[in-house]
Amino acid sequence: MNELTTDSRVFLSTLPPGRRERRLAIAVVLITAVAFIAAVPFAKVQLARVWAFIPVYESAVVVCDSLTAALLLGQYRILRSKALLVLATGYLLTAFTATAHLLTFPGVFSDTGWLGARSQSTAWLYVFWHGSFPLIVIAYAWLKRDDAATRTQPESTCTRAILAAIAFAALVAIAFAILATSGYALLPPQLSGPPLAPRYTVAHAIVLTLIWSLSLLAVVTLLLRRPHSVLDLWLMVVMCAWLFDITFAGVLNHSRFDLGFYVGRIYSLCAASFVLVILTLENINLYARVVQALESERIERQRVESQTVQLNEANALLEHRVAARTAALTAANRDLLNEVLERKRAEAALEHSREELRELASIGTSAREQENRRIARELHDELCQTLATSRLELELVSERKALKAELEPVHMLLDEAVVATRRIAADLRPLVLDDLGLGAAAEWLAQNFQQRHGIECELIVEPPDLDLEEPQATAVFRIMQESLTNIGRHAHATQATLSLTRNDDHVLLIVHDNGVGFDLSTPRKLNSFGLSGLRERAYLVAGEVSIQSAPGCGTSIEVRIPLRVMQER
């Protein structure tokens, strides 16, 4: 079952009925039914002829139906519901038709009635009146599901629809009046006999049965067309009273001014009043809600104004604090900027000093290497030659004078002196580096390391005739020498590998051993500058040193020296 989907649930045409509304509607139907049953046996009892009853009753019906139509049109302007427009048109039609019925009623304003009325004009107007409204209610019940498509109608369209509804109701009512008066000959007679005690004809029975059936069909249609609203519920009550009205006024009564005549008109007035009463109560309720909403809005506005004042005060205080904090922050930023500038100047000076120190270190290293080269050359060329010559002269003397046995210890001392002198010269500066190049020097270094420490040393040079210019050649040789010295002193290794390769843009030196390794995160020992010396020598030729080691996993030293920098230097 579909739910009511409207813009608002506060209107009776959209509000689903609750248990209280249902109970009240059932109670009203039961009361009218009990009154109907109680009055049926006395319906034909003739009562006094109160001619003022007719205009009073008809006027009340016209006023009630007109007010109901106005309220429904007001809801139509809000909800844009075609069903409400149709229902309001039905109430307008009943008001206009009831007006014509009053003006043509015989004996009220004239003996035969106004508007050229005939003896049966009011009877047919009653039929038109009570037959058209059930049709309007049925149309309302069928249209109320299709209201969603009309909710977006513009205001001008809504106004034109209201004017068209009023004009339609008026024209149809005029048509009914003309047909009942000027078209009198076209309609079959419903009454026969004297005017005050007429008898009903077969045509009367047929048309009364028809309009009673239409009223019953309207009740059934409203009942079946779900979901129900509160307005639907009370329209069912109206149609039930409508059935009682038709039964009394057209079937059970005997003549005008009997009990059935009066009771039927009372039911008709009740039917016209039910929807008006609930719509009036709805308007009162809505007005009370509006008053409450306005009061709530006033209180809320006062609260907002008070909070706005507090907020403005808080904003002013915050702006003052922000201004003070901004000034303090600006001063702090200025001091911080000065401090940063001073720190940058200090860092620049420190970097300049570091560069000067490294340049001095480079100059010192170069000078030391040149001095070592000179001393090694003098030791090799002069001292070693002198010692060798002295040994030969001593051998000649020992052979001529038969002092060989006595001079043998001296020979041994001279041999040891020659070996020591050559070793010292090689440590200072291996002449093979200057005479044969880096590749031969690396091979000599690996052999010397293996002989001196008893550790197997594998050398890989690619290309085999690899040679570098100074100071890169000396730096690479010293790095290899220092790395092998560290392996011999600390690694406790059984195997070492030297890999020296030259690529297009750099030279790569890798020194690896299978020794005990060490933890890189451990601070270096005091007066231990082995690794620092390697990095410093690599830095002097724009190289990079990478060391990988771990306890029990050996050590691997990788040195990368770019060729571009080498060529520039």
Secondary structure per residue as TSV (DSSP state, phi and psi in degrees):
chain	resnum	aa	ss	phi	psi
A	1	M	-	360.0	132.7
A	2	N	-	-76.2	144.4
A	3	E	-	-85.9	156.3
A	4	L	-	-69.8	124.4
A	5	T	-	-119.1	93.2
A	6	T	-	-126.3	174.2
A	7	D	S	-72.7	-24.9
A	8	S	-	-149.6	144.9
A	9	R	S	-104.5	19.5
A	10	V	S	-96.5	-10.4
A	11	F	S	-93.0	147.7
A	12	L	T	-64.9	-25.1
A	13	S	T	-76.8	-10.7
A	14	T	T	-123.6	-17.3
A	15	L	S	-78.6	124.6
A	16	P	-	-67.1	140.4
A	17	P	-	-71.8	138.3
A	18	G	-	-92.0	-175.9
A	19	R	H	-64.1	-37.3
A	20	R	H	-65.4	-43.4
A	21	E	H	-62.6	-42.1
A	22	R	H	-63.3	-43.9
A	23	R	H	-63.1	-40.8
A	24	L	H	-64.9	-42.5
A	25	A	H	-63.9	-42.9
A	26	I	H	-63.9	-38.8
A	27	A	H	-63.9	-40.9
A	28	V	H	-64.5	-42.7
A	29	V	H	-63.5	-41.7
A	30	L	H	-65.1	-40.2
A	31	I	H	-63.7	-45.8
A	32	T	H	-65.9	-33.5
A	33	A	H	-68.6	-42.1
A	34	V	H	-64.1	-42.8
A	35	A	H	-62.6	-38.1
A	36	F	H	-61.7	-48.2
A	37	I	H	-62.5	-39.3
A	38	A	H	-68.3	-30.5
A	39	A	H	-90.4	-14.8
A	40	V	G	-57.0	-47.3
A	41	P	G	-62.3	-21.5
A	42	F	G	-109.5	16.5
A	43	A	T	-62.2	-34.3
A	44	K	T	-91.5	3.8
A	45	V	-	-68.8	124.3
A	46	Q	B	-78.3	132.1
A	47	L	-	-115.4	178.3
A	48	A	-	-65.5	147.4
A	49	R	-	-85.6	100.3
A	50	V	-	-100.3	97.8
A	51	W	T	-69.8	-24.5
A	52	A	T	-70.5	-18.4
A	53	F	H	-61.4	-38.5
A	54	I	H	-64.4	-53.8
A	55	P	H	-63.9	-35.7
A	56	V	H	-64.6	-47.5
A	57	Y	H	-63.2	-49.8
A	58	E	H	-63.7	-41.2
A	59	S	H	-62.7	-41.4
A	60	A	H	-62.6	-41.1
A	61	V	H	-63.0	-45.6
A	62	V	H	-60.6	-44.4
A	63	V	H	-63.9	-46.1
A	64	C	H	-61.4	-47.4
A	65	D	H	-65.9	-37.1
A	66	S	H	-66.1	-44.3
A	67	L	H	-64.9	-40.4
A	68	T	H	-61.5	-43.7
A	69	A	H	-61.8	-40.8
A	70	A	H	-63.7	-42.6
A	71	L	H	-65.4	-40.1
A	72	L	H	-66.7	-38.0
A	73	L	H	-65.7	-35.1
A	74	G	H	-61.9	-41.6
A	75	Q	H	-67.7	-33.3
A	76	Y	H	-62.7	-39.0
A	77	R	H	-62.3	-29.1
A	78	I	H	-86.0	-47.8
A	79	L	H	-93.2	-14.5
A	80	R	-	56.8	38.5
A	81	S	-	-92.4	119.4
A	82	K	H	-63.4	-34.4
A	83	A	H	-61.9	-42.1
A	84	L	H	-65.5	-36.8
A	85	L	H	-63.2	-41.6
A	86	V	H	-65.5	-43.8
A	87	L	H	-65.2	-40.8
A	88	A	H	-62.6	-37.1
A	89	T	H	-62.3	-39.4
A	90	G	H	-62.7	-41.3
A	91	Y	H	-68.6	-36.7
A	92	L	H	-63.4	-41.2
A	93	L	H	-62.9	-41.6
A	94	T	H	-66.0	-37.4
A	95	A	H	-64.8	-46.2
A	96	F	H	-65.7	-41.3
A	97	T	H	-67.0	-40.1
A	98	A	H	-62.9	-34.0
A	99	T	H	-63.8	-45.9
A	100	A	H	-63.1	-38.3
A	101	H	H	-62.1	-40.6
A	102	L	H	-66.3	-43.4
A	103	L	H	-68.9	-26.3
A	104	T	H	-97.2	-1.0
A	105	F	-	-69.8	124.9
A	106	P	T	-67.8	137.3
A	107	G	T	90.9	-5.6
A	108	V	T	-88.6	-59.9
A	109	F	S	-104.5	-22.5
A	110	S	S	-156.6	170.7
A	111	D	S	-62.5	-38.5
A	112	T	S	-105.1	-6.3
A	113	G	-	93.5	160.1
A	114	W	S	-85.6	-177.7
A	115	L	T	64.0	23.6
A	116	G	T	70.0	35.2
A	117	A	-	-69.0	151.6
A	118	R	-	-110.1	-176.1
A	119	S	T	-66.1	-26.2
A	120	Q	T	-116.8	16.2
A	121	S	H	-64.5	-45.0
A	122	T	H	-64.6	-33.1
A	123	A	H	-63.2	-44.4
A	124	W	H	-72.7	-34.7
A	125	L	H	-63.5	-36.1
A	126	Y	H	-60.6	-42.2
A	127	V	H	-64.9	-46.4
A	128	F	H	-61.4	-40.5
A	129	W	H	-63.4	-52.1
A	130	H	H	-82.4	-7.7
A	131	G	H	-96.7	-28.6
A	132	S	H	-77.1	-36.8
A	133	F	H	-64.4	-42.9
A	134	P	H	-58.9	-36.2
A	135	L	H	-63.7	-40.7
A	136	I	H	-63.1	-41.5
A	137	V	H	-64.4	-41.1
A	138	I	H	-61.9	-43.7
A	139	A	H	-61.3	-41.0
A	140	Y	H	-59.1	-45.9
A	141	A	H	-61.6	-35.3
A	142	W	H	-79.1	-25.9
A	143	L	H	-89.8	-16.7
A	144	K	G	-68.5	-19.8
A	145	R	G	-78.6	-17.1
A	146	D	G	-102.3	24.3
A	147	D	-	-80.1	-19.3
A	148	A	G	-62.4	-33.1
A	149	A	G	-73.6	-15.8
A	150	T	G	-102.8	3.1
A	151	R	T	-69.4	-19.4
A	152	T	T	-98.9	17.7
A	153	Q	-	-65.9	139.3
A	154	P	-	-70.5	165.0
A	155	E	H	-63.4	-37.6
A	156	S	H	-64.0	-39.8
A	157	T	H	-64.4	-39.5
A	158	C	H	-63.0	-43.6
A	159	T	H	-62.9	-44.4
A	160	R	H	-62.5	-37.7
A	161	A	H	-65.0	-38.8
A	162	I	H	-65.4	-46.4
A	163	L	H	-61.3	-39.4
A	164	A	H	-65.1	-38.0
A	165	A	H	-64.7	-43.4
A	166	I	H	-63.3	-44.0
A	167	A	H	-65.0	-39.7
A	168	F	H	-62.9	-46.9
A	169	A	H	-61.2	-42.0
A	170	A	H	-65.7	-43.0
A	171	L	H	-65.7	-41.6
A	172	V	H	-64.9	-41.9
A	173	A	H	-62.6	-40.9
A	174	I	H	-62.6	-41.1
A	175	A	H	-61.7	-42.0
A	176	F	H	-60.1	-45.7
A	177	A	H	-63.2	-43.1
A	178	I	H	-63.8	-43.4
A	179	L	H	-63.9	-37.4
A	180	A	H	-77.5	-18.0
A	181	T	H	-110.0	-71.1
A	182	S	T	-68.3	-30.7
A	183	G	T	-95.5	28.2
A	184	Y	G	-55.0	-40.2
A	185	A	G	-68.9	-18.6
A	186	L	G	-81.4	-13.0
A	187	L	S	-105.8	138.9
A	188	P	-	-70.3	148.3
A	189	P	-	-71.2	139.4
A	190	Q	-	-102.5	-22.0
A	191	L	E	-124.4	149.3
A	192	S	E	-139.2	156.7
A	193	G	S	96.5	-169.2
A	194	P	-	-67.8	154.3
A	195	P	T	-62.6	-36.7
A	196	L	T	-82.0	-17.0
A	197	A	S	-137.3	63.2
A	198	P	-	-75.9	158.7
A	199	R	E	-111.6	144.9
A	200	Y	E	-83.2	141.7
A	201	T	-	-96.6	178.2
A	202	V	H	-64.5	-38.6
A	203	A	H	-59.9	-38.0
A	204	H	H	-62.2	-45.3
A	205	A	H	-61.3	-38.9
A	206	I	H	-66.7	-49.6
A	207	V	H	-68.9	-34.7
A	208	L	H	-65.8	-40.1
A	209	T	H	-62.9	-39.3
A	210	L	H	-64.5	-49.8
A	211	I	H	-71.2	-29.6
A	212	W	H	-66.9	-39.2
A	213	S	H	-66.3	-38.4
A	214	L	H	-62.9	-40.0
A	215	S	H	-64.1	-42.4
A	216	L	H	-64.1	-40.1
A	217	L	H	-63.6	-35.4
A	218	A	H	-63.6	-41.5
A	219	V	H	-61.4	-46.8
A	220	V	H	-63.7	-42.0
A	221	T	H	-62.4	-45.3
A	222	L	H	-61.1	-37.3
A	223	L	H	-67.8	-36.4
A	224	L	H	-84.9	-26.4
A	225	R	S	-83.7	90.0
A	226	R	-	-96.0	161.0
A	227	P	S	-75.9	154.4
A	228	H	-	-90.8	148.6
A	229	S	-	-111.0	172.3
A	230	V	H	-62.1	-37.1
A	231	L	H	-63.1	-41.3
A	232	D	H	-59.8	-42.8
A	233	L	H	-59.6	-45.7
A	234	W	H	-77.3	-23.5
A	235	L	H	-66.1	-35.1
A	236	M	H	-62.3	-41.0
A	237	V	H	-63.6	-41.4
A	238	V	H	-60.3	-44.5
A	239	M	H	-69.6	-30.8
A	240	C	H	-65.3	-45.0
A	241	A	H	-62.8	-35.0
A	242	W	H	-60.9	-41.3
A	243	L	H	-62.5	-43.9
A	244	F	H	-64.8	-38.3
A	245	D	H	-60.7	-48.6
A	246	I	H	-63.7	-40.5
A	247	T	H	-62.6	-45.0
A	248	F	I	-72.1	-52.4
A	249	A	I	-73.4	-24.2
A	250	G	I	-117.3	-12.8
A	251	V	I	-121.9	-54.3
A	252	L	I	-83.1	-24.8
A	253	N	-	-77.6	159.4
A	254	H	-	-99.8	-38.6
A	255	S	S	-159.9	175.9
A	256	R	T	-65.5	147.0
A	257	F	T	68.5	20.0
A	258	D	B	-91.5	-179.7
A	259	L	H	-61.2	-43.8
A	260	G	H	-60.2	-37.0
A	261	F	H	-60.9	-50.0
A	262	Y	H	-66.6	-45.7
A	263	V	H	-64.1	-40.3
A	264	G	H	-59.6	-42.5
A	265	R	H	-67.0	-33.7
A	266	I	H	-64.8	-42.3
A	267	Y	H	-61.0	-39.5
A	268	S	H	-63.1	-40.9
A	269	L	H	-66.1	-38.8
A	270	C	H	-62.3	-43.4
A	271	A	H	-59.7	-38.0
A	272	A	H	-73.4	-18.8
A	273	S	H	-94.7	-26.9
A	274	F	H	-56.7	-56.3
A	275	V	H	-65.7	-36.0
A	276	L	H	-62.1	-42.2
A	277	V	H	-62.8	-47.9
A	278	I	H	-69.2	-34.1
A	279	L	H	-67.5	-37.5
A	280	T	H	-64.8	-44.5
A	281	L	H	-62.1	-35.9
A	282	E	H	-63.7	-44.2
A	283	N	H	-62.9	-39.6
A	284	I	H	-62.3	-43.7
A	285	N	H	-63.0	-43.8
A	286	L	H	-63.8	-39.2
A	287	Y	H	-63.9	-41.0
A	288	A	H	-62.3	-39.2
A	289	R	H	-65.2	-39.7
A	290	V	H	-62.0	-43.9
A	291	V	H	-61.6	-45.1
A	292	Q	H	-62.1	-41.4
A	293	A	H	-64.2	-41.1
A	294	L	H	-64.6	-40.3
A	295	E	H	-65.1	-43.5
A	296	S	H	-62.4	-39.4
A	297	E	H	-65.8	-39.6
A	298	R	H	-63.8	-45.2
A	299	I	H	-63.4	-42.1
A	300	E	H	-65.2	-39.1
A	301	R	H	-64.3	-41.3
A	302	Q	H	-62.6	-41.1
A	303	R	H	-64.7	-41.1
A	304	V	H	-65.5	-41.0
A	305	E	H	-62.5	-41.8
A	306	S	H	-64.1	-44.4
A	307	Q	H	-66.2	-32.4
A	308	T	H	-65.1	-42.1
A	309	V	H	-60.8	-46.4
A	310	Q	H	-62.2	-39.7
A	311	L	H	-66.2	-39.2
A	312	N	H	-63.5	-41.6
A	313	E	H	-63.2	-42.8
A	314	A	H	-64.2	-38.0
A	315	N	H	-65.2	-42.5
A	316	A	H	-60.9	-45.3
A	317	L	H	-62.8	-41.3
A	318	L	H	-65.2	-41.2
A	319	E	H	-62.8	-39.1
A	320	H	H	-63.5	-45.1
A	321	R	H	-65.0	-40.0
A	322	V	H	-63.8	-40.7
A	323	A	H	-62.1	-44.5
A	324	A	H	-64.4	-44.5
A	325	R	H	-65.2	-36.0
A	326	T	H	-65.5	-41.9
A	327	A	H	-62.2	-44.7
A	328	A	H	-62.9	-40.6
A	329	L	H	-67.0	-37.8
A	330	T	H	-62.2	-44.0
A	331	A	H	-63.3	-42.7
A	332	A	H	-63.5	-40.0
A	333	N	H	-64.4	-38.8
A	334	R	H	-62.9	-45.3
A	335	D	H	-63.7	-41.2
A	336	L	H	-64.8	-38.5
A	337	L	H	-63.9	-42.8
A	338	N	H	-61.7	-42.4
A	339	E	H	-64.0	-39.3
A	340	V	H	-64.8	-41.4
A	341	L	H	-62.8	-43.4
A	342	E	H	-62.4	-40.8
A	343	R	H	-67.0	-38.5
A	344	K	H	-64.4	-41.8
A	345	R	H	-62.5	-41.0
A	346	A	H	-64.7	-41.3
A	347	E	H	-64.8	-40.2
A	348	A	H	-63.1	-43.5
A	349	A	H	-63.0	-41.1
A	350	L	H	-63.6	-42.1
A	351	E	H	-64.8	-38.8
A	352	H	H	-63.1	-42.9
A	353	S	H	-63.7	-40.7
A	354	R	H	-62.7	-42.3
A	355	E	H	-63.8	-40.8
A	356	E	H	-63.4	-41.5
A	357	L	H	-63.5	-42.2
A	358	R	H	-67.4	-36.5
A	359	E	H	-64.5	-41.7
A	360	L	H	-63.1	-40.1
A	361	A	H	-63.1	-39.8
A	362	S	H	-64.7	-43.2
A	363	I	H	-63.8	-42.4
A	364	G	H	-63.3	-42.9
A	365	T	H	-63.0	-43.2
A	366	S	H	-63.2	-43.3
A	367	A	H	-64.4	-40.0
A	368	R	H	-64.0	-41.4
A	369	E	H	-64.2	-39.8
A	370	Q	H	-65.2	-40.6
A	371	E	H	-66.0	-40.9
A	372	N	H	-62.9	-38.4
A	373	R	H	-63.0	-43.7
A	374	R	H	-64.9	-44.9
A	375	I	H	-66.6	-42.6
A	376	A	H	-63.4	-38.1
A	377	R	H	-65.7	-41.3
A	378	E	H	-66.3	-42.6
A	379	L	I	-61.4	-41.2
A	380	H	I	-74.9	-43.8
A	381	D	I	-83.9	-30.9
A	382	E	I	-106.3	-59.6
A	383	L	I	-65.8	-44.6
A	384	C	H	-64.7	-39.4
A	385	Q	H	-66.7	-40.2
A	386	T	H	-63.0	-45.5
A	387	L	H	-63.8	-40.5
A	388	A	H	-65.0	-42.5
A	389	T	H	-64.2	-42.4
A	390	S	H	-59.8	-39.7
A	391	R	H	-65.1	-41.8
A	392	L	H	-63.2	-43.8
A	393	E	H	-62.4	-39.0
A	394	L	H	-66.8	-36.9
A	395	E	H	-64.3	-39.7
A	396	L	H	-65.0	-43.0
A	397	V	H	-63.7	-42.2
A	398	S	H	-66.8	-31.8
A	399	E	H	-75.6	-37.5
A	400	R	H	-71.7	-36.7
A	401	K	T	-105.8	9.6
A	402	A	T	57.2	46.2
A	403	L	-	-113.9	23.9
A	404	K	H	-60.7	-44.2
A	405	A	H	-66.3	-40.7
A	406	E	H	-69.9	-32.2
A	407	L	H	-91.8	2.0
A	408	E	H	-60.2	-42.3
A	409	P	H	-61.3	-35.1
A	410	V	H	-66.2	-39.3
A	411	H	H	-57.9	-44.4
A	412	M	H	-64.5	-39.5
A	413	L	H	-64.9	-38.8
A	414	L	H	-66.1	-39.7
A	415	D	H	-61.5	-43.9
A	416	E	H	-64.5	-37.1
A	417	A	H	-65.0	-39.1
A	418	V	H	-63.7	-46.1
A	419	V	H	-62.6	-45.0
A	420	A	H	-63.7	-39.6
A	421	T	H	-64.4	-43.5
A	422	R	H	-63.8	-39.9
A	423	R	H	-64.7	-43.2
A	424	I	H	-62.8	-41.3
A	425	A	H	-64.1	-41.0
A	426	A	H	-66.1	-37.2
A	427	D	H	-67.2	-39.3
A	428	L	H	-65.6	-47.4
A	429	R	-	-166.7	106.6
A	430	P	-	-64.7	120.7
A	431	L	H	-65.6	-21.3
A	432	V	H	-64.9	-29.2
A	433	L	H	-64.1	-39.4
A	434	D	H	-80.5	-32.5
A	435	D	H	-88.4	-40.9
A	436	L	T	-113.9	-12.8
A	437	G	-	103.8	177.6
A	438	L	H	-67.3	-39.7
A	439	G	H	-61.5	-47.6
A	440	A	H	-65.5	-39.2
A	441	A	H	-62.9	-40.8
A	442	A	H	-63.8	-39.6
A	443	E	H	-64.2	-44.1
A	444	W	H	-61.6	-41.4
A	445	L	H	-62.5	-42.9
A	446	A	H	-64.7	-42.0
A	447	Q	H	-66.1	-45.4
A	448	N	H	-60.0	-43.5
A	449	F	H	-62.0	-43.1
A	450	Q	H	-65.2	-40.3
A	451	Q	H	-69.1	-39.1
A	452	R	H	-75.9	-39.0
A	453	H	H	-108.8	-9.9
A	454	G	-	69.4	24.8
A	455	I	-	-107.9	127.1
A	456	E	E	-62.5	129.1
A	457	C	E	-127.8	121.7
A	458	E	E	-104.1	131.5
A	459	L	E	-116.3	130.6
A	460	I	E	-125.2	118.7
A	461	V	E	-122.9	125.3
A	462	E	E	-138.0	116.2
A	463	P	S	-75.3	161.9
A	464	P	T	-59.7	-33.2
A	465	D	T	-93.0	28.7
A	466	L	-	-58.9	132.3
A	467	D	-	-147.9	148.5
A	468	L	-	-127.9	159.6
A	469	E	-	-85.2	165.9
A	470	E	T	-79.6	147.8
A	471	P	T	-90.7	7.2
A	472	Q	H	-65.7	-39.4
A	473	A	H	-61.5	-46.2
A	474	T	H	-63.5	-41.4
A	475	A	H	-62.2	-44.6
A	476	V	H	-64.0	-43.0
A	477	F	H	-63.2	-44.2
A	478	R	H	-67.2	-34.9
A	479	I	H	-65.4	-43.5
A	480	M	H	-61.0	-43.9
A	481	Q	H	-62.6	-45.6
A	482	E	H	-67.2	-37.6
A	483	S	H	-65.3	-43.9
A	484	L	H	-66.8	-36.2
A	485	T	H	-61.7	-43.7
A	486	N	H	-62.4	-39.9
A	487	I	I	-63.0	-45.6
A	488	G	I	-63.9	-33.7
A	489	R	I	-85.2	-39.7
A	490	H	I	-121.7	-22.4
A	491	A	I	-79.2	-25.9
A	492	H	-	52.5	44.0
A	493	A	-	-94.4	163.1
A	494	T	S	-112.5	-8.7
A	495	Q	E	-153.5	140.9
A	496	A	E	-135.8	150.9
A	497	T	E	-131.3	129.6
A	498	L	E	-112.1	126.6
A	499	S	E	-127.0	117.7
A	500	L	E	-124.4	110.7
A	501	T	E	-128.8	149.5
A	502	R	E	-118.5	124.3
A	503	N	-	-105.9	-167.6
A	504	D	S	-67.2	-37.7
A	505	D	S	-121.1	2.1
A	506	H	E	-160.8	166.3
A	507	V	E	-113.4	133.5
A	508	L	E	-119.2	124.2
A	509	L	E	-115.6	126.0
A	510	I	E	-125.3	123.4
A	511	V	E	-117.0	121.3
A	512	H	E	-131.7	141.9
A	513	D	E	-136.6	161.4
A	514	N	-	-104.2	34.0
A	515	G	S	-80.7	-159.6
A	516	V	-	-76.8	-20.1
A	517	G	-	70.5	-173.7
A	518	F	-	-161.0	166.3
A	519	D	-	-89.5	119.0
A	520	L	T	-64.6	-26.7
A	521	S	T	-79.5	-9.1
A	522	T	S	-75.6	128.3
A	523	P	-	-58.3	145.3
A	524	R	-	-68.3	154.9
A	525	K	-	-74.7	157.1
A	526	L	T	-63.0	136.3
A	527	N	T	64.1	23.6
A	528	S	-	-111.3	108.0
A	529	F	-	-122.0	21.3
A	530	G	H	-61.0	-56.0
A	531	L	H	-68.5	-37.6
A	532	S	H	-63.1	-38.1
A	533	G	H	-63.8	-39.0
A	534	L	H	-61.0	-47.2
A	535	R	H	-63.8	-40.2
A	536	E	H	-66.7	-41.6
A	537	R	H	-64.4	-39.7
A	538	A	H	-66.7	-37.5
A	539	Y	H	-63.1	-35.1
A	540	L	H	-62.9	-22.2
A	541	V	T	-114.8	25.3
A	542	A	T	61.1	29.6
A	543	G	-	-94.2	172.4
A	544	E	E	-126.9	138.6
A	545	V	E	-116.6	130.8
A	546	S	E	-125.3	126.1
A	547	I	E	-117.7	128.7
A	548	Q	E	-124.9	126.6
A	549	S	E	-161.0	159.0
A	550	A	-	-159.0	150.6
A	551	P	T	-56.4	126.6
A	552	G	T	82.0	1.8
A	553	C	S	-119.7	9.8
A	554	G	-	75.4	-176.3
A	555	T	E	-134.2	141.8
A	556	S	E	-131.3	124.0
A	557	I	E	-114.5	125.2
A	558	E	E	-120.2	124.8
A	559	V	E	-120.5	125.8
A	560	R	E	-119.4	121.2
A	561	I	E	-119.6	118.8
A	562	P	E	-70.9	139.9
A	563	L	H	-72.2	-34.5
A	564	R	H	-58.8	-46.5
A	565	V	H	-64.4	-37.3
A	566	M	H	-61.8	-42.8
A	567	Q	H	-68.4	-38.5
A	568	E	H	-63.8	-39.0
A	569	R	-	-74.2	360.0
